[in-house]
Amino acid sequence: QVQLVESGGGLVQPGGSLRLSCAASIRILFNIYAMGWYRQAPGKQRELVAVIKSDGRTNYADSVKGRFTISRDNAKKTVSLQMNNLKSEDTAVYYCNAEVGGVASWGQGTQVTVSS
């Protein structure tokens, strides 16, 4: 069973930065998993923010390209999301996701609020 624990959320002013981290408890090879960040704003569906595949390839939602960067540390079994130039529309609960073989696991989520 995969356990994911997010950290790093909080309140930040528009234009500010936050770094989210996700620690994975994965018994088999962490590096075979695709790791991603999703978010869900009030009244909206959960959406993909960024994903990093096992080979290091990344994909981003158009709304965060150029502002967010996803990275992974296979030795530490962590995935991070550096968020810069945050906007009010980035306010949401952010969830860490791990997927392999079509099976996905989710963290409990961390709140990010962008407000002045």
Secondary structure in CASP SS format (residue, H / E / C, confidence):
PFRMAT SS
TARGET T0000
AUTHOR 0000-0000-0000
METHOD secondary structure of the structure
MODEL  1
Q C 1.00
V C 1.00
Q E 1.00
L E 1.00
V E 1.00
E E 1.00
S E 1.00
G C 1.00
G C 1.00
G E 1.00
L E 1.00
V E 1.00
Q C 1.00
P C 1.00
G C 1.00
G C 1.00
S C 1.00
L E 1.00
R E 1.00
L E 1.00
S E 1.00
C E 1.00
A E 1.00
A E 1.00
S E 1.00
I C 1.00
R C 1.00
I C 1.00
L C 1.00
F H 1.00
N H 1.00
I H 1.00
Y C 1.00
A E 1.00
M E 1.00
G E 1.00
W E 1.00
Y E 1.00
R E 1.00
Q E 1.00
A C 1.00
P C 1.00
G C 1.00
K C 1.00
Q C 1.00
R C 1.00
E E 1.00
L E 1.00
V E 1.00
A E 1.00
V E 1.00
I E 1.00
K C 1.00
S C 1.00
D C 1.00
G C 1.00
R C 1.00
T E 1.00
N E 1.00
Y E 1.00
A C 1.00
D C 1.00
S C 1.00
V C 1.00
K C 1.00
G C 1.00
R C 1.00
F E 1.00
T E 1.00
I E 1.00
S E 1.00
R E 1.00
D E 1.00
N C 1.00
A C 1.00
K C 1.00
K C 1.00
T E 1.00
V E 1.00
S E 1.00
L E 1.00
Q E 1.00
M E 1.00
N C 1.00
N C 1.00
L C 1.00
K C 1.00
S H 1.00
E H 1.00
D H 1.00
T C 1.00
A E 1.00
V E 1.00
Y E 1.00
Y E 1.00
C E 1.00
N E 1.00
A E 1.00
E E 1.00
V E 1.00
G C 1.00
G C 1.00
V E 1.00
A E 1.00
S E 1.00
W E 1.00
G C 1.00
Q C 1.00
G C 1.00
T E 1.00
Q E 1.00
V E 1.00
T E 1.00
V E 1.00
S C 1.00
S C 1.00
END
